[in-house]
Structures are given as structure tokens and as C-alpha cells.
Amino acid sequence: MPHPVLSDFGNFIVENGQKAMEMHYVMRDTYNPESNLWGIVNLGVAENTLMHESLKGYFQNAFRLRDLDFTYGDGLSGTKRLTKALVDFLNTYFNPCREVKAEHLLLGCGLITMIGQVGRAVANRGDGILVVAPYYSGFDASFAVEHGLKPVEVRVEIRDVGTMKEIEALEEARWKSEANGTKVRAVLLCNPHNPLGRCYERPVLEAYGRFCERHNLHLISDEIFAMSVYPSQDFPIPPPFVSVLALDLERINVNPARVHCLYGMSKDFNANGFRAGLLVSQHNEGLINCLTTTNMFSVVASPSDALWSALLNDTKILANFFIMNRSKLTEAYEYVTGWLRYQNLPYIPAHAAHFLMVDMRSVLENVVKYGALLGIKVGDEMGKREVALVDYLRVKKVHLSPGSDHHYSERGWIRLSFSVRRDYLNVGLRRIEEALGWSRWPEMKELKSLGGCGEVGSTLKCFTGSHLLTRLGYLGQLGKRMEDFSLISLLPCHHPKNPVESKEENQKIF
């Protein structure tokens, strides 16, 4: 009996979907202390689980459904309820140059899906979209695999990411791409940057706009980590997030119809599974109309719509949530970078998002010590060693993201997510230590709680404003702010106290 065949597209997906299938199997075996004790601790995916317990309690109390929520809703571009809530949110937190209105928005089930749809609306199959490397691996799947577009990798030195050097590289990459027969239609910008965790400054964003104007390109800005900017030892006063919505494009002679902003619920709201995203295009009615049609079967599901609307409309709780979320990101960042310094692993300092790029070359170059463990030998190229390390640790029930997946220019790096509840994080870090035969970090303690997540109505510690800067004030002894991309591995360790240990500084969030 002949086996039914797939289409060319289906076979292409099977052949090029190995990474997705690997992640599928990792997720099927997710660690849980109660139901899957020997499952995989996932430190390779950008998920923030630090506020889950508090959010779970809040959402359980706030969940209200209307009769309308059981229907297809009151529009194809998103419900009036969530659209209005997001308009108010964007006008409050994104500092738009021009007021955001309901007709500027289109909502859909997940940001990466919407980015792909925007790409397909502004580019034809086979056309190119410029994106500075390193970049999030999901862009490859969304553009190339799903829509037949070509992500055109723009190479810059790591130290030059986020600087005007990117514009020079964009010019060269566009010229080479078109000389080789690939028409460039758009530029994709990820701000804050994934995987480097840095915000773009206003002059660089304006330069992006002028570049797109010169070459009649669309500028697509992924701003999914907009509210996840935090202070730390490495960046006591981090550069602020600036949205493309905040740019006065007409002042710099850029047609605002070519600039589009995308945002979503997953990262800043600790809710990857809710699958809710949005497009903001204030001056391109044609794009909004196009996606209203193509997105009509991918709108935000009513439960996610209702819950996100509830939190967005609860403005005092929302403000406190962002304060606490930043505080917890700071604590988690300090904790993991303390572990990295103890293990003598250099990393690139970050001030936004949920992850760090970590240099593992000292491990991968030591074939005498680690060769048998990892199955590597003298003469193996670093890229092979990087993959061998990730594969080995996965067998040891820890998942990390290899730098090569994110088009990192040097092999031997991994992306490590730190925004993980403390008890899960401790298990993952301990497993890495044991798998590689490292000494145990003495600062790591077994926690009885859920990593300081707290319950609804409980008191949660919140380092904010001058109090946080006071905690970090001793850093002046280092002589300068560490704002470059130099590697930091041997700074003095400093770790905030566990939030449940200092009740006098607690404040109620929910």
C-alpha cells in the first residue's frame, strides 16, 4: 500500500524543522518537582516565570466572561475591550509621538505569527528582509519556513550591535543582497535586542528610519521586551527603552507609513502561553486592512483577551506589577551572574529581556578534561563542540540555547535564560555543575518556597528607585559604568537577599 505523500512545502518543513522538533521533545519532558522530577529544566527558552504565582492568583480572581466572549467577538482586528485597553497602555507607557488610536491596532494570537504576516504583506516570496545578527531564531521559521521570505543576515561586531555601525552594515548587506538577485523589502529590528538584552538609543532608531526612507523599505520593530528593562551591578542606571512610536518621523523626513511596531503579552506579562500580540501601524491603513483579512482566523482567544484586558485596565495593579517584575528581573540577573562569575564563565552584560549570552569556550577548548564527556576531540571545530555541549546537557536534563541558533558570530556561546523561578533555576544550575564536574556554588541554597514568587495578598519585597540605586552605590569603586560589550567574569559577587527574608521592606503588590 503506497504511503500518502506530502507536498513540496510539507517535505520542506519536515527537512528543515529539526530544531522545532527538538524543542517539542524538550517541552514534552518539562521538569516539575511534583509530576516530573527528572524532567528537563529549560534554561534555553525566553520565558519569565518569576511572577507566575502572583499572576495566577490575580487572574483567577479577575476572570470574567461575557456572552460575547463565546462568539467570534465584535470585530476581526480584535475586540473593542482589549483594543481600548491596549490603546490606553501604549499611550501611557510607550510615549508615542502621535496618540495611538483604536484604528491603528490589529490583534492576533502571538507576536511571531504576526511578524510573519507583516513580512508577507510587505514582501513577495523570495524577497529579503534585513536583520542584524545575532538575532532570535524564530525569525527564520516565521519568515523563511512559513512565508518563503529570505532573512538577510547583517553581520556586525558584537561590540557594535546597537550602534551606528549597524547602519553601515545594513547599507552593505542591502547592496550585496540585491546584487545577488534578492530584492530587499524591509528591515526587522528587535528592540530590546534578542539575544543581547540591550535597548536601542533614539539616534540609532532614527538612523534606521532614514535608512529605510533612502531605500523605500518598511521598518518592522519587534518590541516584545519593552517593559523588561532593569538595573543591576552591570548597569546601575540602564538606558531607557525607546519605541519607534516615540520617534518624530516627519521631523527627520521619514514617511511614517513605512514604520510598524509589534508588541505582545508573552514576555513583559510573564504569559507566553496566552498567545496574544498586536501590530501598531499608525499611518498605513492598507497594511491594517490586509492583516485584518489574513488574520481573521488567528485572533486572540476570548480567555486571553479577557484576562489581559482585566490587568491592563487595573492601572494601579499594573504599575505595581511592572515595578515588581523589574525588581525580580534584577534579583534573578544578579543571582545568575553571581553563579557565572563563581564558575569563571564570561558573559555579555545585559539590561533588558530575560537572558544572557555566556562564553563557554574555556570549557570547549579543554578537550583533556571535557573531551570524553562531550564526545569532542582535538581538531573538532568550535561549532561542533558547542552543539555537543548543548546535546550533552540535554541528556543531563538541562536545556540551553546554542549561540549558533541565534546566528552568533563566534561559536562556543550559549544563551542562558535567568528569568526562571528560583527553585527550578537552582535545579538547572546544580545539574550543570554535576554534569561538568564543577564545584558547587556556595551561595545556592535549597529553597522551600517557589523562589519568592509569593501568593496573592502576600507581601513581596520590591527594590525600587533610590533604594535600588543605594544598594548598587558601591559600584562607584569600580571607576566607571560598564556600558560597553566587554566580557565580565570576575566582578565581586553580590546577591540580593531572598525576598521572603526581609519583611520590613516588603510592600503589597496584589
N, C-alpha and C positions, 0 to 999 in steps of 0.2 A: 504494500500500500504506500503510495508516494506521500512524502511529508509535505504539508502545505508550505509554500514559500512566502517569505516576506518581500516587501517592496525594496527597491534600492535604498530608499530612505530608512526603512526598518533595519536592513542589514548594516547600513552606515552607523546607525545608533548602537546596534549590538557591538560592532567592531570598535567604536570609539567611546563606549560607555563604561569602560572597566573601572574608572575612578568612582563613578556613581555607584556601581555595584559593590565596590569595596566599602564605601560609606554605608550602604544599605545593610551589609552584614555586620558592620560595627554597631549600627543603631539597633539591630535585632538582638545584640548581646550587651545592651547597656547595663552598666553597673547599677545595682540598687542594694543597699545594705539589708533590706528585708526580703526581697524577692529574687535577687540575682547577685549574691555576694561575690561571686567570682567572675562577674561580667566586666566589660571593658569600661574603664574610666576615660571619657572622651575629653581630652585637653586640646583637641585639634580643631574643634568647630567653634565659631564665634557665637556663643550663647552666654547670656548673662543670667545666672541663676541665683544671684545674691539676694534678690528681693522676692523670690517666689512665695515664701510662706506668708509674708505680709500681703502681697497681691492676691494670693488665693483667698485669704480671709476677706479682703475688701471686696473682691469680685463676687464672692458667694453672697455677701450681704447686699450688693448693689445690683444684682442681676434682675432685670425686669423686662419682660417681653410684652409687646403689643400684638393685637390681632394682625396688624400689618406685617409683623416680622415673620409670619407663617406664609406670606405670599412672596411674589417676586419684588415686592417693595414699591417705592414711589419714584423710580427713575432708573435708567440704565447706567448712569455715570456715578451712582452711589446714592444712598438715602439722604433725604434732606436733613435728618437728625445728625448723622455723622459728618456730613459736608459742612453744616453750620459750625459744629464743634471744632472741626479742623481749621476752618477759616479763622475762628477766634484764636485758636492755638498758634497758627502761623503768624498772625498779625501781632501776637504778644511776644513770641519767642524768637522769630526769625528776622525781626527788624526789617521788613520789606520796604524798599524804596517807594513802591506803589502799593496801596492797600490791596490785599488779596480778597477776591470775591468768589462767591459760590461758582460762578460760571468759568472760573479759571481752573477748577479742580476736576479730576477724574479719579475714582477709587477702584481698586482691584485687589485680587486675592494674592498678595505677595509682591514685594518690590522687584525681585529679579525677573519675574514674569512680565511685569510692566516695562522694565527697561528693555527687554527683548522686543516687546510690541512697539515701543517708541522707535527702536532701531529699525524695525521692519517698515515703519511708517515713513521714515526719512531716508532710507537707503534701499536699493534694489539688491536682489540676490547676487552675490559675488562682489558687491561693493565693500569698501573698507571703512572701519571705524577706528580712529586713532585712540590709543590708550597707553599711558606711560607705565612702563614696568618698573618694579614689580606691581602686580595687580591681582585682585581677587579672582580665583579660578572659576567661579561661577559665571563670569562674563563670557568665558569661552563656550560654555554649554548654552547660555542664553542666546548669544549671537550666532556662533558657528553651527552648533549642532541643531538647534531648533529652527533657525531662520535663514541659514545659508549665507550669513554675513561673515566678513573677514575681520577679526580683531587684528589691527596692525600694531604690533608691539613696538613701542617707542623706548629706546634704551637711553638711560641717563645713569651717571654715577649715583650710588646710593646717597652720598652726601649732597647731591644736587636735587634730589626729589623735593618738590615744594618750592623751588626757586625759579628765577627767570631762565635758568639753564634749560628748563623743560620746554620753553617756547622755541629756543634754538633747535632742540631735538625734534620738536613737532614739525618745524619747517623742513628739516632734512628728511624725516620719515615720510611726510606727505609727498615730497618731490620724488623720492625713491619709489614709493608705492605706485604713484601714477605713471612713472617711467616704466615700471614693470607691468603695467596694464590693469592695475586695480584702482578704480576711481574712489577717492575718499569722499565721504558724505557727511561725516560727523566726528566729533571728539567726545570721548567719555571721560569724565573727571570724577574721582571718588574723594569726597571731602566731608569729614576727615578721612585720611588715607587708610586704605586696607591693602597691604598688611603692616604698614609702618606706624600707624596710630598717630598721625600728625595732622594739624589743621593747616589749610592754605591761607595765606595772608591776602588782604584785599588787593594790593598791587599785582600779585600774580594772577588772581582771578580776573582782574580787568585785562591783563595781558592775554589771557585765554580768550576773552571775548573779542579783543581786537584781532587776534589770530584768526578766529572763526569768521569775523567780518571780512578780512582780507581775502579769504578763500571761499567765501559763501558756504560755510559749513554750519551745521547745527551743533550746539553745545549742550550735552546731556550731563547734568550734575547729580550724582548719587550722594545724598546727604543723610544716609540712614543712621549714622552715629552722631548726629548734630548735637544732641544733648548729653553725650557721654564724654565730656571734657573734664579732666580732674587734675588737681595739683598733686605734687609728690616731691620727694627729695630731688629728683632729677629736674623737675620743672616746678619750683615753688609757686610761680605765677605763670600758668600756661597761657600761650597765645589763645585768644578767643576764637570761637567758631564764627565764620562769616559766610552767610549763604549767598548764592548768586542772586537770590531775590532782593538782597540788600544793596546790590550794585545799581548805580545810576547809569544805566547803559546808554541812554540817549546823550548824556553829557560826554561820554567818551566815543560817541559816533558809532555805536554798535546797535544794530537793529534788534530790539528786544524779542521779536518774533522767533529768533533763532536760539533762544536760551530757555531751557526747560529744567525744572527742579523735580527730583523724586525723593520721597520720604516714605517711612513705614513704621509699623508698630513693633517689629521684632526686636530691635536692639535696645533702643532707649527705654522701652517699656517692658523689657525682660519677657517678651512674649513671642518667640519665634513661631510657635505653633498656631498662633491666631491667624496667620496669613492675611495680613491687611497692609496695603500700600496705597500710595497716591502719587499722581502726577500733578504738578502745578505748571501751567503754561499760560501766562497772563496776556500774551499778545498773539497767540496763534490759534484762532478758533478752528481752523481746518484740522489741526492735529487733534484737538479735543474731540471734534466731531468724528474723525476717523477712529479714534480709540473707543469712543462710545459704542461704535458698531462692533469693532473687533473684540472688545472686552465684555460684551453683553452677557456672555455665559461664564464670566470669571469675576463677578462682583464679590464684594466682601460678604461672607455669610452672616446672617442675622445675629447669631450669638456673639460673634466677634464685634460686629457693628454696635450692638447694644452695650457691651462691656467697655469698649474703648470710648464710646460716647459718654458713658457714665463718669469715667475717670477724667476725661477732658473737660467736662462741664463742672466738675467738682474742683474749682480753681484753687482753693486753699490746700486741699489734699494734694493736688497735682504739683503745686510749688514745693510742698514738703517732700513729696516723693522724689523730685529731681535733686533736692538737697541731699536727701539720704542716699540716693543712688550714687551720686558723685562721691560722697563720703565712703561708701562701701567699695567703690572702684579704687579710691586712694588706698584704703586698707589692704585690699587684695593685691594691688600693684606693689606696695611696699613689702608685703609678705613674700610674694613670689620672687621679686628682685633680691630680697634678702637670701632666699634659698639659692638663687643663681650665683650670687657673689660667694656664698659659702662653698659652692661646688666649683668655683673658678670658671664659670661659663659667661663669657662676654655677651652683651645684648645691646640692642639699639634702643635707647630711651624713647619712651612714648608719652604722650599726654592726652590721648583720646582713644576711644574704642576699647576693645576687650582683650587685646593680645600683644605679644612681644615677638620680635624676631631674635632668635637665640643662635649664637655661633657654636656649632658642635664639632668644628674641625679639629680641636685638640683631642677629642675622643676618636674621631675617624682617622686621624693621622697616626694614632698609636696602634699599629697593627699587632705589635708584640702582645699588648695587654688585651685588646678587644677583637683581634682577628678571628679567633676561634668562636667567640660568642656570636659575632655578627656575620660570620662567613665571608669575611673580606681578606684580601691578601695584598702584599706589596705589588704595585703596578695597577691595581684597580683604580679607575678614575673616581674622582670625588662624588660625582653624581650617583654612581652605583653604590658607593658607601652610604650616602645619605638615605637612599631608598632601603638599603639593608638595615640601617638603624631603625627606621620607622617600622619596617616589617617585623623586626625582632621585638621591639617594644610592644607591638600589637599582639604578638604571641604571648607576651608577658602581661597582657590585659591593660595596656595604656595606649591610647591613640593620640598621635601628634601629627601635625600637618607639615609635610616636607616643603622646603622653600621652593623647590623646582615646580611644584604645583602652582605657585603664585608668580612664576616667571622671574624668580630672584636671580640676579646676575651671577652670583657666586654659589657654587654648590657646597653643601655641608652645613646649611642653615635649616632651622625648623621654626614654624610658627606655633607658639605656646599660648593658649588662652588662659588668662588668670582670673577671669570673672566667674569663678566656679565656687559654689558654697564650700565652706572651709573643710567640712568633714570629707566630702568627696575629693577635694583638692589634695588633702593630706594623703589619702589612699593612693592617688595617682603619683604624687611626688615620691612617696615611700616605695612604690613599686619600681619606679625608675632607679632609685638608689639601689634597691636589692638586685634588680636585673643587671646593672652595670658594676656591681660590687663596690659602690661608693659608701663612704661613711655617712652615718645618719646625721641630718641637720639637728642640732640640739634644741633649736627654737620650736621645732614641730612637736606639738603636744596632742594627745588624743582628746578630742572634744566630745562632751556628752550632748551638746546642743546641735542644732542644724547649722553650725557655722555662724551663729549670730544673726540668723535671719529674723527671728522674733515672731511672735504671734500678734494677731490683731488685738489692739488695745494694750499691748505691752509697751514698755519704754525701751527706746532704741537710741544708742549713742550717735551723735551727729557732730562731726568736726566741721565747722563752717567758718567762713570769714576770717577775722583776725585771729581767732583761736587756732585755726589750722595753720596760719602763717607763723604764729608763735611757736607751734610745735616744730615747724621746719626752719625756724630762725637761725639755728646754729649752723645752717649750711653756708652762711656767710664766711665761715672759716675756710671753706674750700676755695675762696678767692674769686669765683665768678659763677654765673649761671651756666648750666650745662645745656646750651641750646643748639649745639651742633650735633652731627651724627657720629661723633666719636664713640667708641665702644666703652662701656662702663662695666667693669667686673670686680673691682676691688675697693669700692667705696665703703665707708663704715656702715655696718648694718644698723638699721633702725626699724623697729616694728611697733605699730600702734598696739595698745592694749586690746585684749578681746573686749568687744563692746558690752558684754554682759558683766564685766568686772568693775565698772566704774559708774555706779548708779547716780552719783551726784551730778554728772554731766549729761545724763540722759534727757531726752525730750520725746514727747509722744508724736508719732507720725500718723498712725491710723487710729 
